[in-house]
Amino acid sequence: MKLLDLVRPNCIVAELAGTDRNGVIRELVQVLGDAKLLQASAVDGIVRSIVTRERTRGTTGFGKGVAVPHAKVEGLGQIVAAIGRSSAGVDFASLDGQPVHIVFLIVSPADQADEHLRAMDLIFRHLQQERFRKFLRQLDTAERIYDLLKEADEKALVA
Protein backbone atom coordinates (compact mmCIF):
# COMPACT_ATOMS: atom_id res chain seq x y z
CA MET A 1 0.00 0.00 0.00
CA LYS A 2 1.22 3.46 -0.93
CA LEU A 3 0.07 6.98 -0.07
CA LEU A 4 -1.14 7.50 -3.63
CA ASP A 5 -3.29 4.36 -3.33
CA LEU A 6 -5.23 6.37 -0.74
CA VAL A 7 -5.06 10.02 -1.88
CA ARG A 8 -6.09 11.11 -5.35
CA PRO A 9 -4.88 14.44 -6.79
CA ASN A 10 -8.37 15.96 -6.56
CA CYS A 11 -8.53 15.08 -2.85
CA ILE A 12 -5.75 17.45 -1.80
CA VAL A 13 -6.63 20.86 -0.37
CA ALA A 14 -3.57 23.12 -0.34
CA GLU A 15 -5.25 25.71 1.89
CA LEU A 16 -8.19 24.65 3.99
CA ALA A 17 -11.05 27.12 4.29
CA GLY A 18 -12.20 25.59 7.59
CA THR A 19 -11.04 27.39 10.72
CA ASP A 20 -12.13 24.83 13.32
CA ARG A 21 -11.92 21.05 13.68
CA ASN A 22 -15.49 20.30 12.60
CA GLY A 23 -15.29 22.65 9.63
CA VAL A 24 -12.07 21.02 8.42
CA ILE A 25 -13.55 17.54 8.81
CA ARG A 26 -16.64 18.59 6.84
CA GLU A 27 -14.51 20.20 4.14
CA LEU A 28 -12.35 17.10 3.63
CA VAL A 29 -15.28 14.66 3.66
CA GLN A 30 -17.00 16.91 1.10
CA VAL A 31 -13.87 16.79 -1.07
CA LEU A 32 -14.18 12.99 -1.10
CA GLY A 33 -17.86 13.32 -1.98
CA ASP A 34 -17.13 15.82 -4.77
CA ALA A 35 -14.54 13.38 -6.15
CA LYS A 36 -17.30 10.71 -6.27
CA LEU A 37 -15.35 8.52 -3.83
CA LEU A 38 -18.23 8.75 -1.35
CA GLN A 39 -21.92 8.86 -2.13
CA ALA A 40 -23.25 12.38 -1.75
CA SER A 41 -25.99 11.06 0.52
CA ALA A 42 -23.38 9.62 2.89
CA VAL A 43 -21.34 12.80 3.43
CA ASP A 44 -23.34 14.21 6.39
CA GLY A 45 -23.40 10.87 8.20
CA ILE A 46 -19.65 10.40 7.78
CA VAL A 47 -18.98 13.90 9.06
CA ARG A 48 -21.16 13.19 12.13
CA SER A 49 -19.37 9.88 12.70
CA ILE A 50 -15.91 11.45 12.61
CA VAL A 51 -16.88 14.44 14.76
CA THR A 52 -18.53 12.13 17.31
CA ARG A 53 -15.39 9.98 17.38
CA GLU A 54 -13.27 13.08 18.05
CA ARG A 55 -15.54 14.09 20.96
CA THR A 56 -16.07 10.70 22.58
CA ARG A 57 -12.93 8.69 21.90
CA GLY A 58 -10.32 11.42 21.99
CA THR A 59 -8.59 13.67 19.54
CA THR A 60 -6.89 12.41 16.42
CA GLY A 61 -4.54 15.39 16.67
CA PHE A 62 -1.53 13.39 17.80
CA GLY A 63 0.81 16.37 17.95
CA LYS A 64 3.58 17.84 15.80
CA GLY A 65 0.99 19.82 13.82
CA VAL A 66 -0.81 16.76 12.43
CA ALA A 67 -4.24 15.16 12.79
CA VAL A 68 -5.59 11.95 11.25
CA PRO A 69 -9.39 11.89 11.68
CA HIS A 70 -10.92 8.67 10.43
CA ALA A 71 -14.05 6.55 10.23
CA LYS A 72 -15.17 3.09 9.15
CA VAL A 73 -18.27 3.15 6.95
CA GLU A 74 -20.70 0.43 5.90
CA GLY A 75 -21.04 -0.13 2.17
CA LEU A 76 -17.81 1.55 1.08
CA GLY A 77 -15.79 -0.41 -1.48
CA GLN A 78 -12.29 0.87 -0.76
CA ILE A 79 -10.27 3.05 1.59
CA VAL A 80 -10.24 6.70 0.54
CA ALA A 81 -8.38 9.66 1.97
CA ALA A 82 -8.10 13.40 1.63
CA ILE A 83 -5.33 15.65 2.82
CA GLY A 84 -5.61 19.29 3.77
CA ARG A 85 -3.14 21.97 4.81
CA SER A 86 -3.85 24.99 6.98
CA SER A 87 -1.15 27.65 7.08
CA ALA A 88 -2.91 29.35 10.02
CA GLY A 89 -3.41 26.13 11.97
CA VAL A 90 -6.58 24.62 13.43
CA ASP A 91 -7.37 23.72 17.04
CA PHE A 92 -7.83 19.93 17.10
CA ALA A 93 -7.32 19.64 20.87
CA SER A 94 -4.03 17.96 19.97
CA LEU A 95 -2.12 15.97 22.55
CA ASP A 96 0.69 18.55 22.54
CA GLY A 97 -1.71 21.51 22.66
CA GLN A 98 -0.37 22.89 19.36
CA PRO A 99 -2.46 23.83 16.31
CA VAL A 100 -2.78 21.35 13.45
CA HIS A 101 -1.47 22.33 10.03
CA ILE A 102 -1.78 19.00 8.19
CA VAL A 103 -4.91 16.82 8.24
CA PHE A 104 -5.07 13.35 6.69
CA LEU A 105 -8.70 12.21 6.71
CA ILE A 106 -9.32 8.50 6.12
CA VAL A 107 -12.62 6.74 5.40
CA SER A 108 -12.48 2.94 5.32
CA PRO A 109 -14.97 0.16 4.63
CA ALA A 110 -16.33 -1.17 7.92
CA ASP A 111 -15.52 -4.74 6.89
CA GLN A 112 -11.84 -4.07 6.13
CA ALA A 113 -10.34 -3.52 9.58
CA ASP A 114 -6.92 -4.91 8.60
CA GLU A 115 -6.67 -2.60 5.58
CA HIS A 116 -7.75 0.34 7.75
CA LEU A 117 -4.91 -0.42 10.18
CA ARG A 118 -2.43 -0.78 7.29
CA ALA A 119 -3.47 2.63 5.94
CA MET A 120 -3.20 4.25 9.36
CA ASP A 121 0.24 2.68 9.90
CA LEU A 122 1.44 3.88 6.49
CA ILE A 123 0.34 7.43 7.15
CA PHE A 124 1.74 7.51 10.68
CA ARG A 125 5.11 6.16 9.50
CA HIS A 126 5.41 9.05 7.05
CA LEU A 127 4.09 11.65 9.48
CA GLN A 128 6.64 10.62 12.11
CA GLN A 129 9.37 11.92 9.78
CA GLU A 130 10.08 15.56 10.58
CA ARG A 131 11.26 16.31 7.05
CA PHE A 132 8.03 14.97 5.52
CA ARG A 133 5.89 17.05 7.94
CA LYS A 134 7.98 20.15 7.27
CA PHE A 135 7.62 19.87 3.50
CA LEU A 136 3.88 19.16 3.75
CA ARG A 137 3.42 22.27 5.84
CA GLN A 138 5.39 24.46 3.41
CA LEU A 139 3.95 23.28 0.09
CA ASP A 140 1.25 25.63 -1.08
CA THR A 141 -0.31 23.88 -4.07
CA ALA A 142 -2.12 20.58 -4.47
CA GLU A 143 0.30 19.66 -7.26
CA ARG A 144 3.34 20.13 -5.02
CA ILE A 145 1.73 18.13 -2.21
CA TYR A 146 0.88 15.35 -4.68
CA ASP A 147 4.51 15.34 -5.89
CA LEU A 148 5.72 15.02 -2.29
CA LEU A 149 3.40 12.05 -1.71
CA LYS A 150 4.67 10.46 -4.93
CA GLU A 151 8.28 11.00 -3.88
CA ALA A 152 7.60 9.56 -0.42
CA ASP A 153 6.05 6.46 -2.04
CA GLU A 154 9.05 6.01 -4.33
CA LYS A 155 11.57 6.38 -1.51
CA ALA A 156 9.60 3.96 0.68
CA LEU A 157 9.89 1.34 -2.05
CA VAL A 158 13.69 1.51 -2.01
CA ALA A 159 14.18 2.13 1.70
C-alpha positions in Angstrom: 0.0 0.0 0.0 1.2 3.5 -0.9 0.1 7.0 -0.1 -1.1 7.5 -3.6 -3.3 4.4 -3.3 -5.2 6.4 -0.7 -5.1 10.0 -1.9 -6.1 11.1 -5.3 -4.9 14.4 -6.8 -8.4 16.0 -6.6 -8.5 15.1 -2.8 -5.8 17.4 -1.8 -6.6 20.9 -0.4 -3.6 23.1 -0.3 -5.2 25.7 1.9 -8.2 24.7 4.0 -11.0 27.1 4.3 -12.2 25.6 7.6 -11.0 27.4 10.7 -12.1 24.8 13.3 -11.9 21.1 13.7 -15.5 20.3 12.6 -15.3 22.7 9.6 -12.1 21.0 8.4 -13.5 17.5 8.8 -16.6 18.6 6.8 -14.5 20.2 4.1 -12.3 17.1 3.6 -15.3 14.7 3.7 -17.0 16.9 1.1 -13.9 16.8 -1.1 -14.2 13.0 -1.1 -17.9 13.3 -2.0 -17.1 15.8 -4.8 -14.5 13.4 -6.2 -17.3 10.7 -6.3 -15.4 8.5 -3.8 -18.2 8.7 -1.3 -21.9 8.9 -2.1 -23.3 12.4 -1.7 -26.0 11.1 0.5 -23.4 9.6 2.9 -21.3 12.8 3.4 -23.3 14.2 6.4 -23.4 10.9 8.2 -19.7 10.4 7.8 -19.0 13.9 9.1 -21.2 13.2 12.1 -19.4 9.9 12.7 -15.9 11.5 12.6 -16.9 14.4 14.8 -18.5 12.1 17.3 -15.4 10.0 17.4 -13.3 13.1 18.1 -15.5 14.1 21.0 -16.1 10.7 22.6 -12.9 8.7 21.9 -10.3 11.4 22.0 -8.6 13.7 19.5 -6.9 12.4 16.4 -4.5 15.4 16.7 -1.5 13.4 17.8 0.8 16.4 17.9 3.6 17.8 15.8 1.0 19.8 13.8 -0.8 16.8 12.4 -4.2 15.2 12.8 -5.6 12.0 11.2 -9.4 11.9 11.7 -10.9 8.7 10.4 -14.0 6.5 10.2 -15.2 3.1 9.1 -18.3 3.2 7.0 -20.7 0.4 5.9 -21.0 -0.1 2.2 -17.8 1.6 1.1 -15.8 -0.4 -1.5 -12.3 0.9 -0.8 -10.3 3.1 1.6 -10.2 6.7 0.5 -8.4 9.7 2.0 -8.1 13.4 1.6 -5.3 15.7 2.8 -5.6 19.3 3.8 -3.1 22.0 4.8 -3.8 25.0 7.0 -1.2 27.6 7.1 -2.9 29.3 10.0 -3.4 26.1 12.0 -6.6 24.6 13.4 -7.4 23.7 17.0 -7.8 19.9 17.1 -7.3 19.6 20.9 -4.0 18.0 20.0 -2.1 16.0 22.5 0.7 18.5 22.5 -1.7 21.5 22.7 -0.4 22.9 19.4 -2.5 23.8 16.3 -2.8 21.4 13.4 -1.5 22.3 10.0 -1.8 19.0 8.2 -4.9 16.8 8.2 -5.1 13.4 6.7 -8.7 12.2 6.7 -9.3 8.5 6.1 -12.6 6.7 5.4 -12.5 2.9 5.3 -15.0 0.2 4.6 -16.3 -1.2 7.9 -15.5 -4.7 6.9 -11.8 -4.1 6.1 -10.3 -3.5 9.6 -6.9 -4.9 8.6 -6.7 -2.6 5.6 -7.7 0.3 7.8 -4.9 -0.4 10.2 -2.4 -0.8 7.3 -3.5 2.6 5.9 -3.2 4.2 9.4 0.2 2.7 9.9 1.4 3.9 6.5 0.3 7.4 7.1 1.7 7.5 10.7 5.1 6.2 9.5 5.4 9.1 7.1 4.1 11.7 9.5 6.6 10.6 12.1 9.4 11.9 9.8 10.1 15.6 10.6 11.3 16.3 7.1 8.0 15.0 5.5 5.9 17.1 7.9 8.0 20.2 7.3 7.6 19.9 3.5 3.9 19.2 3.8 3.4 22.3 5.8 5.4 24.5 3.4 4.0 23.3 0.1 1.3 25.6 -1.1 -0.3 23.9 -4.1 -2.1 20.6 -4.5 0.3 19.7 -7.3 3.3 20.1 -5.0 1.7 18.1 -2.2 0.9 15.3 -4.7 4.5 15.3 -5.9 5.7 15.0 -2.3 3.4 12.0 -1.7 4.7 10.5 -4.9 8.3 11.0 -3.9 7.6 9.6 -0.4 6.1 6.5 -2.0 9.0 6.0 -4.3 11.6 6.4 -1.5 9.6 4.0 0.7 9.9 1.3 -2.0 13.7 1.5 -2.0 14.2 2.1 1.7 
